[in-house]
Amino acid sequence: MDGLTKLNVLGLALTAVLLAMACVKADRVRAWRSSINPSAPDLPDSAFVVARVIFVTLAGLGIYTAVQAFGVSDDMAWDDSELAGAVQQAADDLDGFTYQSDDSGSPLYFDDYASLIEDKVIQYGGGDAPQYGVDATPADANTLDDAHFTVTAKGADDAFCAHVERSRSKKDDYTPPGIGGGEGTLTYRGYRIAVESRKGEC
């Protein structure tokens, strides 16, 4: 339980105390005051009515604040179902994804497979999932042609394995125009990736 959730629970506990105070009978309060200070003036019924209104109003505000805070807390962390759905949709979207690379094999349009997976999972997280907190941890034996990534997210207990396989795709090669507008001399190689996911670490 994180700090914000603990604070929300404490707020609900205080709200319950306020409601309990509003339910205390006037005769019991009078008897209690009399036992402590017999010479204290008697409290009119109107004072108890006002006190109950105040306690109930404060309790209502406390409940409203706690509900809003729980919503904020939920938006700050992933849950297992959000992560499961986002990973599956990310894998489906990236399966068949094509890109070009330079001579070193580095992709032109994204940093690496890990960042590509993380961005896609966040994209498919849905309205309640935060737009951060996703990690795609690469396996030690990864290569550009065959790679595994353990996908986790802040707040979620489950982990998922994304498997990426790369194949050459000559039809997706790209040759930018030359300086004079004619055919260029530099060709970027095209590649296609196949992506699968499953529950559990890689």
C-alpha positions as CSV (number, residue, x, y, z in Angstrom):
1,M,0.0,0.0,0.0
2,D,1.6,3.3,-1.1
3,G,1.6,6.5,0.9
4,L,-1.3,8.1,-1.0
5,T,-3.5,5.0,-0.5
6,K,-2.7,5.0,3.2
7,L,-3.7,8.7,3.4
8,N,-7.0,7.9,1.7
9,V,-7.7,5.1,4.1
10,L,-6.9,7.3,7.1
11,G,-9.3,9.9,5.7
12,L,-12.1,7.3,5.5
13,A,-11.4,6.3,9.0
14,L,-11.8,9.9,10.2
15,T,-15.0,10.1,8.2
16,A,-16.4,7.1,10.1
17,V,-15.5,8.7,13.4
18,L,-17.4,11.9,12.4
19,L,-20.4,9.9,11.5
20,A,-20.2,8.0,14.8
21,M,-20.1,11.3,16.6
22,A,-23.1,12.5,14.8
23,C,-25.1,9.5,15.9
24,V,-24.3,9.9,19.7
25,K,-27.5,10.7,21.6
26,A,-27.9,14.0,23.3
27,D,-28.7,12.5,26.7
28,R,-25.5,10.6,26.6
29,V,-23.5,13.8,25.9
30,R,-25.3,15.6,28.7
31,A,-24.6,12.8,31.1
32,W,-20.9,12.8,30.1
33,R,-20.6,16.6,30.6
34,S,-22.4,16.4,33.9
35,S,-20.0,13.7,35.2
36,I,-17.0,15.9,34.3
37,N,-18.4,19.3,35.3
38,P,-21.7,19.1,37.2
39,S,-22.0,22.9,37.2
40,A,-21.7,23.3,33.4
41,P,-24.9,24.8,31.8
42,D,-27.2,22.4,30.0
43,L,-26.8,22.3,26.2
44,P,-30.0,23.1,24.2
45,D,-31.3,20.6,21.6
46,S,-30.5,23.2,18.9
47,A,-26.8,22.8,19.7
48,F,-26.9,19.1,19.0
49,V,-28.8,19.7,15.7
50,V,-26.1,22.1,14.6
51,A,-23.3,19.7,15.7
52,R,-24.9,16.8,13.8
53,V,-25.2,18.9,10.6
54,I,-21.6,19.9,10.9
55,F,-20.3,16.4,11.5
56,V,-22.4,14.9,8.6
57,T,-21.3,17.7,6.3
58,L,-17.6,17.1,7.2
59,A,-18.1,13.4,6.7
60,G,-19.6,13.9,3.3
61,L,-16.7,16.1,2.3
62,G,-14.3,13.5,3.6
63,I,-16.0,10.7,1.5
64,Y,-16.0,12.9,-1.6
65,T,-12.3,13.8,-1.1
66,A,-11.3,10.1,-0.5
67,V,-13.1,8.9,-3.6
68,Q,-11.4,11.6,-5.7
69,A,-8.1,10.7,-4.2
70,F,-8.5,7.0,-4.9
71,G,-9.2,7.9,-8.5
72,V,-6.0,9.9,-8.6
73,S,-4.1,7.0,-7.0
74,D,-5.5,4.6,-9.6
75,D,-4.3,7.0,-12.4
76,M,-0.8,7.0,-11.0
77,A,-0.3,3.2,-11.2
78,W,-0.9,0.3,-13.5
79,D,-2.9,-2.8,-12.6
80,D,-2.5,-6.3,-13.9
81,S,-5.4,-6.2,-16.3
82,E,-4.4,-2.8,-17.8
83,L,-0.9,-4.1,-18.4
84,A,-2.1,-7.4,-19.8
85,G,-4.3,-5.7,-22.3
86,A,-1.8,-3.1,-23.3
87,V,1.0,-5.7,-23.9
88,Q,-1.2,-7.8,-26.1
89,Q,-2.4,-4.8,-28.2
90,A,1.2,-3.6,-28.4
91,A,2.4,-7.0,-29.7
92,D,-0.5,-7.2,-32.2
93,D,0.3,-3.7,-33.5
94,L,4.1,-4.3,-33.8
95,D,3.7,-7.7,-35.4
96,G,4.6,-7.1,-39.0
97,F,6.1,-3.6,-38.3
98,T,8.6,-2.5,-40.9
99,Y,11.5,0.0,-40.6
100,Q,14.7,1.0,-42.2
101,S,18.2,1.0,-40.7
102,D,21.6,2.5,-41.4
103,D,24.7,0.4,-42.2
104,S,25.2,-0.3,-38.5
105,G,21.8,-1.8,-38.2
106,S,20.4,1.0,-36.0
107,P,16.8,1.8,-36.7
108,L,16.2,5.3,-38.3
109,Y,12.8,6.1,-36.6
110,F,13.1,4.8,-33.0
111,D,15.9,4.2,-30.5
112,D,15.7,0.5,-30.0
113,Y,13.2,-2.4,-29.5
114,A,12.8,-1.7,-25.8
115,S,11.8,1.9,-26.3
116,L,9.5,0.9,-29.2
117,I,7.7,-1.7,-27.0
118,E,7.4,0.7,-24.0
119,D,5.9,3.5,-26.1
120,K,3.4,1.1,-27.6
121,V,2.3,-0.4,-24.3
122,I,1.8,3.1,-22.9
123,Q,-0.2,4.0,-26.0
124,Y,-2.6,1.1,-25.4
125,G,-2.8,1.5,-21.6
126,G,-6.2,3.1,-21.7
127,G,-7.7,6.1,-19.9
128,D,-7.0,4.9,-16.4
129,A,-3.4,3.8,-16.9
130,P,-0.6,6.4,-16.4
131,Q,1.4,7.6,-19.4
132,Y,4.6,6.4,-17.8
133,G,6.0,3.6,-15.6
134,V,6.5,0.9,-18.2
135,D,9.9,-0.9,-18.5
136,A,10.9,-3.4,-21.2
137,T,14.1,-5.1,-19.8
138,P,16.2,-6.8,-22.5
139,A,17.5,-10.3,-22.1
140,D,21.3,-10.6,-22.0
141,A,21.5,-12.8,-25.1
142,N,19.5,-10.4,-27.3
143,T,20.5,-9.7,-30.9
144,L,19.0,-7.5,-33.5
145,D,17.5,-10.5,-35.2
146,D,16.1,-12.3,-32.1
147,A,15.3,-10.5,-28.8
148,H,13.3,-11.0,-25.6
149,F,12.0,-8.3,-23.3
150,T,10.4,-8.6,-19.9
151,V,7.7,-6.0,-19.7
152,T,6.7,-4.6,-16.3
153,A,4.8,-1.5,-15.1
154,K,4.7,0.5,-11.9
155,G,1.8,-0.9,-9.7
156,A,1.3,-4.1,-11.6
157,D,2.4,-7.4,-10.1
158,D,2.4,-9.4,-13.3
159,A,5.2,-9.4,-15.9
160,F,5.0,-10.3,-19.6
161,C,7.6,-11.5,-22.1
162,A,7.7,-9.9,-25.6
163,H,9.6,-11.8,-28.2
164,V,10.9,-9.9,-31.3
165,E,12.2,-11.6,-34.4
166,R,13.6,-9.6,-37.3
167,S,13.8,-10.6,-40.9
168,R,15.2,-8.8,-44.0
169,S,12.6,-7.1,-46.2
170,K,14.2,-5.8,-49.4
171,K,10.9,-4.4,-50.7
172,D,11.0,-2.0,-47.8
173,D,14.5,-0.6,-48.7
174,Y,14.6,3.1,-49.0
175,T,16.8,5.2,-51.2
176,P,16.5,8.9,-50.6
177,P,16.9,11.2,-53.6
178,G,20.3,12.5,-54.6
179,I,21.4,16.1,-54.2
180,G,20.4,17.0,-57.7
181,G,17.0,15.4,-57.4
182,G,18.1,12.2,-59.2
183,E,18.5,8.7,-57.8
184,G,20.5,8.6,-54.6
185,T,23.5,6.4,-53.9
186,L,22.7,5.5,-50.3
187,T,20.1,2.8,-49.6
188,Y,18.7,2.1,-46.1
189,R,17.9,-1.5,-45.5
190,G,14.3,-2.5,-44.8
191,Y,13.4,-4.9,-42.0
192,R,10.2,-6.5,-40.7
193,I,9.7,-7.7,-37.2
194,A,7.4,-10.4,-35.8
195,V,6.3,-9.9,-32.2
196,E,4.6,-12.3,-29.8
197,S,3.8,-11.9,-26.1
198,R,3.1,-14.2,-23.2
199,K,2.6,-13.8,-19.4
200,G,5.7,-14.3,-17.3
201,E,9.3,-13.1,-17.4
202,C,11.5,-14.0,-20.3
